Amino acid sequence: QVQLVESGGGLVQAGGSLRLSCAASGSILKINVMGWYHQAHGKQRELVASITSGGGANYADSVKGRFTISRDNAKNTVYLQMNSLKPEDTAVYFCYYRQVGREYWGQGTQVTVSS
């Protein structure tokens, strides 16, 4: 079992920045993928960014150049640095962990960007 605890959400003005953190604990395998999804009101949950245990990252086109995903394997923690935030980034952001045969989700943290 893996537990994910998110932090860093909040309210920010357009153009501002936030840094989300997600700490994983439990039965963590060496090879895994962690990432962030978001879900805006009335919309589907969508992948924002992901990063493998080897450090390979992928981003949604909408956040390329603005968001940076990183991880600290020693701390089993993934981060999402969000810069140049836009009102359309407003959503609940969910941490995601995937290993062979299993996936886990965090509880979600609200990000609200005001115009």
C-alpha positions as CSV (number, residue, x, y, z in Angstrom):
1,Q,0.0,0.0,0.0
2,V,1.2,3.5,-0.9
3,Q,-0.1,6.7,0.7
4,L,0.2,10.1,-1.0
5,V,0.1,13.4,0.9
6,E,-0.1,16.6,-1.0
7,S,0.6,20.1,0.0
8,G,1.1,23.6,-1.5
9,G,-2.2,24.4,-3.1
10,G,-3.9,27.7,-2.5
11,L,-5.0,31.0,-4.0
12,V,-2.8,33.0,-6.3
13,Q,-3.1,35.9,-8.7
14,A,-2.7,35.3,-12.4
15,G,1.0,35.4,-13.3
16,G,2.0,34.1,-9.9
17,S,3.5,30.9,-8.8
18,L,2.8,27.9,-6.6
19,R,4.8,24.8,-5.7
20,L,3.0,21.6,-5.1
21,S,4.5,18.7,-3.1
22,C,3.5,15.1,-2.8
23,A,5.2,12.7,-0.4
24,A,4.7,9.0,-1.0
25,S,5.1,6.5,1.8
26,G,4.5,2.8,2.2
27,S,5.5,-0.1,-0.1
28,I,7.2,2.0,-2.8
29,L,9.0,0.2,-5.6
30,K,12.2,1.5,-7.1
31,I,10.6,1.7,-10.6
32,N,7.6,3.9,-10.7
33,V,6.0,6.9,-12.2
34,M,4.6,9.8,-10.3
35,G,2.8,12.8,-11.5
36,W,0.0,15.3,-11.3
37,Y,-3.4,15.4,-12.7
38,H,-5.9,18.2,-12.4
39,Q,-9.7,18.3,-12.6
40,A,-11.5,21.6,-13.1
41,H,-15.1,22.0,-12.2
42,G,-17.3,20.1,-14.6
43,K,-14.4,18.7,-16.6
44,Q,-12.6,15.4,-16.8
45,R,-9.4,14.7,-14.8
46,E,-6.4,15.3,-17.1
47,L,-2.7,14.6,-16.9
48,V,-0.6,17.7,-16.2
49,A,2.9,16.2,-15.8
50,S,4.5,13.0,-15.0
51,I,8.0,11.9,-14.1
52,T,9.6,8.4,-14.0
53,S,11.9,7.2,-11.3
54,G,14.7,7.7,-13.8
55,G,13.8,11.4,-14.2
56,G,12.1,11.4,-17.6
57,A,9.3,14.0,-17.6
58,N,6.3,14.6,-19.8
59,Y,4.0,17.5,-19.8
60,A,0.6,18.5,-21.1
61,D,1.0,21.0,-24.0
62,S,-0.9,23.6,-22.0
63,V,1.7,23.7,-19.3
64,K,4.9,23.3,-21.2
65,G,7.3,26.1,-20.5
66,R,5.4,27.2,-17.4
67,F,5.4,24.1,-15.1
68,T,8.3,21.9,-14.0
69,I,8.0,18.5,-12.4
70,S,10.8,17.1,-10.4
71,R,11.3,14.4,-7.8
72,D,13.5,13.6,-4.9
73,N,13.8,9.8,-4.8
74,A,15.5,9.9,-1.4
75,K,12.4,11.6,0.0
76,N,9.9,9.8,-2.2
77,T,8.5,13.2,-3.1
78,V,7.4,14.7,-6.3
79,Y,7.1,18.5,-6.9
80,L,5.3,20.6,-9.4
81,Q,6.6,24.1,-9.8
82,M,3.9,26.2,-11.4
83,N,4.8,29.5,-12.8
84,S,2.9,32.1,-14.9
85,L,-0.3,30.7,-13.6
86,K,-3.5,31.4,-15.5
87,P,-7.1,31.3,-14.4
88,E,-7.6,28.3,-16.6
89,D,-5.2,26.4,-14.3
90,T,-7.7,26.6,-11.6
91,A,-8.5,23.0,-10.6
92,V,-8.1,20.4,-8.0
93,Y,-4.6,18.9,-8.4
94,F,-4.2,15.2,-7.6
95,C,-0.9,13.4,-7.0
96,Y,-0.5,10.1,-8.8
97,Y,1.7,7.2,-8.2
98,R,1.9,4.1,-10.5
99,Q,3.9,1.0,-10.2
100,V,3.6,-2.4,-11.8
101,G,0.1,-3.6,-11.2
102,R,-1.1,-0.7,-9.0
103,E,-1.9,2.9,-9.0
104,Y,-2.6,5.3,-6.2
105,W,-4.1,8.8,-5.8
106,G,-3.7,11.6,-3.4
107,Q,-6.6,13.4,-1.9
108,G,-6.2,16.5,-4.1
109,T,-5.3,20.0,-3.3
110,Q,-7.1,23.1,-4.6
111,V,-5.4,25.6,-6.8
112,T,-7.3,28.7,-7.6
113,V,-5.9,31.4,-9.9
114,S,-7.6,34.8,-9.8
115,S,-7.6,37.2,-12.7
